[in-house]
């Protein structure tokens, strides 16, 4: 009897083949002979010869070893661009055979609930109907992407996207939780209650200054200006260690002064908040035109400090995007491309890092955050079709599906993002 890895229903199971010419090119670029590549992969030189002639296809483990030896990603060998992966690509990228993946999944609760087998996982990867107990229960099936992500070593969102590419006629396997606005946690309330009035004013004003800075970053994005990473802009200038009549006051100091609680420099109040883990301070040295070299003090809210300040102001806990969803910034980029319609968005209209997170084929660094593959640069041909006159950004099929599936949830979470003209799933533009 043939192994389920090789046959299902009398037909060969799908595998990811490598392009022989691409393998030979990558081997030569790496400066490896066939014999050396074979040694690093643990196969014979003759087998490498067969791979380069297209006469054999490596197993997932050998494909992974081949990529490691050539210092490249698996997708460079298979020709599958980042952001175009299907479920079988994720498995091959992890180096797992079908049987090995099933063995790992059977150890999980969802694997047992779905009675996972090699034929069923194969059908899932091929986009064919999967028959069996609980496979019509969306709540049970919706737990499978997290289990797949764990054994493949990728983010859950990557599995959800690959699932939707593999099975385009089905609803998304994972829905946002649709959390209601909840009150602050008990620990956040307790942290706020432990502060004296002066400390509460300080923490509240740091939160307001952070929000003002966040709005400024938002405006920079809308005007296509460079935006630093959140880890950078969340550090707020608190004070310059020099006479105020020479260097003046920072914006945060002015806010505190209006509340009548300002300490010169960085006083006991800030240190008390730092000891409680609500703020973090740091320093650097800057050149001031009037005072020369002076020490600048930065202050940054911790998650605990932000939660405590929100609790003190009577606000709901901060809502984070669920697994399949984008951040507000990336959703605003998607909305612009979607709103441009079938003609697409001018290539130069997108700048910064957005394409590395959304564009097909983009990646920022090895093993970095994977691209979602929601947008792509599409060539625009001349009227006579003789040559390419430019490129425009358009939604990919998975981008269209993602937008349609989650549009209403995005509108609820990010109301300030303009979604005029975007078509909801099964509806008309609104």
C-alpha positions in Angstrom: 0.0 0.0 0.0 1.4 3.4 -1.0 2.2 5.9 1.7 -0.3 8.7 2.1 2.6 11.1 1.5 2.9 9.9 -2.1 -0.7 9.0 -3.2 -4.2 10.0 -2.5 -7.1 8.5 -4.4 -4.6 7.2 -7.0 -3.3 10.7 -7.8 0.1 12.1 -6.7 -0.1 14.6 -3.9 0.8 18.2 -4.8 4.4 19.2 -4.1 6.3 22.4 -4.6 8.8 21.9 -7.5 12.0 23.9 -8.0 12.9 25.5 -11.2 16.0 23.7 -12.4 17.6 26.8 -14.0 17.0 28.8 -10.8 18.7 26.1 -8.7 21.7 26.1 -11.0 22.0 29.9 -10.9 21.6 30.1 -7.1 24.3 27.3 -6.7 26.7 29.2 -8.9 26.0 32.5 -7.1 26.8 30.7 -3.8 30.1 29.4 -5.3 29.2 25.8 -4.6 29.9 22.8 -6.8 27.3 20.1 -7.2 29.4 17.9 -5.0 29.6 20.5 -2.2 25.9 21.2 -2.4 25.2 17.5 -2.2 27.5 17.2 0.9 25.7 20.0 2.7 22.3 18.5 1.8 23.2 14.9 2.7 22.5 13.5 -0.7 24.5 12.2 -3.6 26.0 14.4 -6.3 23.9 12.4 -8.8 20.7 13.5 -7.0 21.7 17.2 -7.2 22.3 16.6 -11.0 18.7 15.2 -11.1 17.4 18.2 -9.3 19.0 20.6 -11.7 17.7 18.6 -14.7 14.1 18.7 -13.2 14.0 14.9 -13.0 13.4 14.8 -9.2 11.8 17.1 -6.7 13.3 17.4 -3.2 11.3 16.5 -0.1 10.4 19.4 2.2 13.3 18.6 4.5 15.8 18.5 1.6 14.3 21.7 0.2 14.9 23.4 3.5 18.5 22.1 3.6 19.0 23.2 0.1 17.9 26.8 0.9 20.1 26.9 4.0 23.1 25.7 1.9 22.5 28.3 -0.7 21.7 31.1 1.8 18.3 31.8 0.3 14.7 31.5 1.2 12.6 28.5 0.1 10.5 30.8 -2.1 13.5 31.7 -4.1 13.8 28.0 -5.1 10.1 27.4 -5.7 9.4 30.7 -7.4 6.6 31.5 -4.9 6.8 35.1 -4.1 6.4 36.3 -0.5 2.8 37.2 -0.1 1.7 34.5 -2.6 2.0 31.5 -0.3 -0.6 28.8 -0.2 -1.0 26.3 2.7 1.3 23.8 1.0 4.0 26.4 0.7 3.9 27.1 4.4 4.3 23.4 5.1 7.2 23.0 2.6 8.8 26.1 4.1 8.8 24.5 7.5 10.5 21.3 6.2 7.6 19.1 7.2 6.2 16.2 5.2 2.4 15.7 5.1 2.7 12.8 7.6 4.9 14.7 9.9 2.5 17.7 10.0 -0.4 15.4 10.7 1.5 13.7 13.5 2.1 17.0 15.2 -1.5 18.2 14.6 -2.9 15.1 16.2 -1.3 16.1 19.4 -3.5 19.2 19.6 -7.1 19.4 20.7 -8.3 20.8 17.4 -6.4 18.1 15.5 -8.2 15.4 17.5 -11.6 17.2 17.2 -11.2 17.3 13.4 -9.7 13.7 13.2 -6.8 15.1 11.2 -5.3 12.6 8.6 -3.0 12.9 5.7 -5.8 12.7 3.1 -7.7 15.5 5.0 -4.7 17.8 5.3 -3.9 17.1 1.6 -7.5 18.0 0.6 -7.2 21.2 2.7 -4.0 22.2 0.9 -5.4 21.5 -2.5 -8.6 23.5 -2.0 -10.8 20.4 -2.2 -13.8 19.7 0.1 -12.7 18.2 3.4 -15.1 15.6 4.7 -15.4 14.3 8.3 -16.6 15.1 11.7 -16.6 18.8 12.8 -15.3 20.0 9.4 -18.6 22.0 8.9 -18.3 23.5 12.3 -16.7 26.9 11.7 -15.9 27.4 15.4 -13.8 24.2 15.4 -12.2 24.8 12.0 -11.4 28.3 13.0 -9.0 27.0 15.7 -6.9 25.1 13.1 -4.9 28.1 11.7 -3.4 28.7 15.1 -2.3 25.1 15.3 -0.9 25.2 11.8 1.0 28.4 12.6 2.6 26.8 15.7 4.0 23.8 13.8 5.0 25.8 10.8 6.7 28.5 12.8 4.9 31.4 11.2 2.4 34.1 12.4 -1.3 33.1 12.5 -2.1 35.9 10.1 0.2 34.3 7.5 -1.8 31.0 7.8 -5.1 32.8 7.5 -3.9 34.6 4.3 -2.5 31.3 2.8 -5.8 29.6 3.7 -7.8 32.3 1.9 -5.6 32.0 -1.2 -5.9 28.2 -1.2 -9.6 28.2 -0.7 -10.9 31.4 -2.3 -14.6 30.3 -2.4 -14.9 29.9 1.3 -15.4 32.4 4.1 -12.3 33.4 6.0 -11.4 30.8 8.6 -10.9 33.3 11.4 -13.2 36.1 12.3 -12.3 39.1 14.5 -13.5 38.6 18.0 -15.7 41.7 17.8 -14.7 42.8 21.3 -16.9 45.3 23.0 -15.3 48.3 24.7 -14.3 46.9 28.1 -13.5 48.9 31.1 -10.0 49.2 32.6 -8.5 46.1 34.3 -8.4 45.9 38.1 -4.6 46.2 38.0 -4.8 49.4 36.0 -7.3 50.9 38.4 -5.2 49.8 41.4 -2.1 51.5 39.8 -4.0 54.7 39.3 -5.5 54.7 42.8 -2.0 54.3 44.3 -0.9 57.6 42.9 -1.1 61.0 44.6 -2.8 63.9 42.9 0.5 65.3 41.5 1.6 62.0 40.1 -1.8 61.6 38.4 -1.5 64.9 36.7 1.9 64.0 35.4 0.8 60.7 34.1 -2.3 62.1 32.4 -0.3 64.9 30.7 2.3 62.5 29.4 -0.5 60.4 27.9 -2.1 63.5 26.3 1.3 64.5 24.9 1.8 61.0 23.5 -1.6 61.2 21.7 -0.7 64.6 20.3 2.5 63.1 18.9 0.6 60.2 17.5 -1.7 62.6 15.6 1.3 64.4 14.2 2.7 61.0 13.0 -0.7 60.3 11.4 -0.6 63.6 9.5 2.9 62.9 8.3 1.7 59.6 6.8 -1.2 61.2 5.1 1.2 63.7 3.5 3.6 60.8 2.5 6.4 62.1 4.8 8.8 59.8 6.5 7.6 58.5 9.9 9.9 57.1 12.6 9.2 53.8 14.2 6.8 53.9 17.2 9.7 53.0 19.5 11.3 56.2 18.5 8.4 58.7 18.4 6.9 57.4 21.7 9.9 58.9 23.5 8.8 62.4 24.4 11.2 65.3 25.2 10.6 66.2 28.8 13.4 68.6 29.8 16.7 70.2 29.0 19.1 70.3 31.9 20.0 73.9 31.6 18.5 77.2 32.9 15.0 77.6 31.7 15.5 81.3 30.9 18.2 80.2 28.4 16.7 77.0 26.8 13.0 77.5 27.5 10.5 74.7 28.2 9.5 71.6 26.3 5.9 71.1 25.2 5.3 68.6 27.9 6.8 71.0 30.5 4.4 73.7 29.3 1.5 71.3 29.7 2.6 70.6 33.3 3.1 74.3 34.1 -0.4 75.1 33.0 -1.6 72.6 35.6 0.7 74.2 38.3 2.7 71.0 39.0 5.9 71.5 37.0 9.2 70.4 38.7 12.3 72.0 37.3 14.3 69.4 35.4 13.2 65.9 36.3 12.0 65.8 39.8 10.8 63.3 42.4 7.4 62.9 40.7 8.9 61.5 37.5 11.2 59.2 39.5 8.3 57.9 41.6 6.4 57.1 38.4 9.4 55.3 37.0 9.9 53.3 40.2 6.3 52.1 39.8 7.0 51.0 36.2 4.6 53.5 34.7 7.3 55.6 32.9 10.8 55.1 31.6 13.3 57.9 31.3 16.5 58.2 29.1 18.9 60.9 28.2 21.1 62.1 25.4 23.2 65.2 24.6 22.2 67.9 22.2 23.7 71.1 20.9 21.7 74.1 21.9 22.4 77.4 20.1 22.5 79.4 23.3 23.6 76.9 26.0 26.0 74.7 24.0 26.0 71.0 24.9 23.1 70.2 27.2 21.6 66.9 28.4 18.1 66.2 27.1 15.7 64.0 29.1 13.2 61.8 27.4 10.1 60.1 29.0 8.2 57.2 27.6 5.0 55.5 28.9 5.1 51.8 29.5 2.0 49.6 28.7 1.2 49.6 32.4 1.5 53.4 32.6 -0.7 53.8 29.6 -3.3 51.5 31.0 -3.3 53.3 34.4 -3.7 56.7 32.8 -6.6 55.5 30.6 -8.2 54.0 33.8 -7.8 57.3 35.6 -9.4 59.2 32.7 -12.3 56.7 32.6 -11.5 55.3 29.2 -11.9 51.8 27.8 -9.0 49.5 27.6 -6.9 50.0 24.4 -8.2 47.8 21.6 -5.6 45.9 19.5 -6.3 44.5 16.1 -7.2 40.8 16.0 -5.1 38.2 14.3 -6.3 38.7 10.7 -6.6 42.5 10.8 -4.1 45.2 9.9 -3.0 48.1 12.1 -4.7 51.4 11.5 -1.8 52.7 9.5 -1.6 49.7 7.1 -5.4 49.7 6.8 -5.3 53.3 5.7 -2.9 52.3 2.9 -5.1 49.4 1.8 -8.1 51.7 1.8 -6.3 54.2 -0.5 -5.5 51.4 -3.0 -9.0 50.0 -2.7 -10.6 53.4 -3.1 -8.6 54.0 -6.3 -10.8 51.4 -8.1 -9.9 49.3 -11.1 -7.4 51.8 -12.4 -5.2 51.5 -9.4 -3.1 53.9 -7.4 -0.1 55.7 -8.9 3.2 53.9 -8.1 4.7 57.0 -6.4 1.6 57.6 -4.3 2.9 55.0 -1.7 6.1 55.6 0.1 7.8 54.4 3.3 7.6 50.9 4.6 4.0 50.0 3.7 4.9 48.0 0.5 7.2 45.8 2.6 4.2 44.8 4.8 1.6 44.7 2.1 3.2 44.2 -1.3 3.7 40.9 -3.1 7.3 39.9 -3.3 8.5 42.4 -0.7 10.5 41.6 2.4 12.5 43.9 4.7 15.1 41.4 6.0 15.7 37.7 6.3 13.1 36.1 8.6 11.5 39.5 9.0 7.8 40.2 9.3 6.1 38.5 6.3 4.4 40.5 3.6 0.6 40.0 3.5 0.6 40.1 -0.3 -2.5 42.4 -0.4 -1.3 44.8 -3.0 0.9 44.5 -6.1 2.6 46.7 -8.7 0.7 46.0 -12.0 2.3 47.2 -15.3 0.4 49.6 -17.4 0.9 49.0 -21.2 0.9 51.6 -23.9 -2.2 51.9 -26.0 -0.8 49.6 -28.7 0.4 47.1 -26.1 4.0 47.4 -27.3 5.7 48.4 -24.0 5.1 49.2 -20.4 4.6 52.9 -19.7 4.4 52.6 -15.9 3.1 50.7 -12.9 0.2 51.2 -10.5 -0.7 49.7 -7.2 -3.8 47.4 -7.2 -5.3 45.0 -4.7 -4.4 41.3 -5.3 -7.2 38.7 -5.2 -6.4 38.0 -1.5 -6.4 41.8 -0.9 -9.8 42.1 -2.4 -11.1 39.2 -0.3 -9.6 40.6 2.9 -11.1 44.0 2.3 -14.5 42.6 1.6 -14.4 40.1 4.5 -13.4 42.6 7.2 -14.6 46.0 5.8 -17.3 46.5 8.4 -15.0 45.5 11.3 -12.3 48.0 10.0 -14.9 50.8 9.8 -15.9 50.1 13.4 -12.4 50.0 14.7 -10.8 52.8 12.6 -13.6 55.3 11.9 -11.2 58.1 10.8 -9.9 56.1 7.8 -11.7 57.1 4.7 -13.4 54.1 3.1 -15.7 56.0 0.8 -16.3 54.0 -2.4 -15.0 50.6 -1.1 -17.4 47.8 -1.7 -18.5 45.6 1.2 -18.9 41.9 0.8 -21.9 41.2 -1.5 -22.9 44.8 -1.4 -22.6 48.1 -3.2 -20.0 50.8 -2.8 -20.6 53.1 0.2 
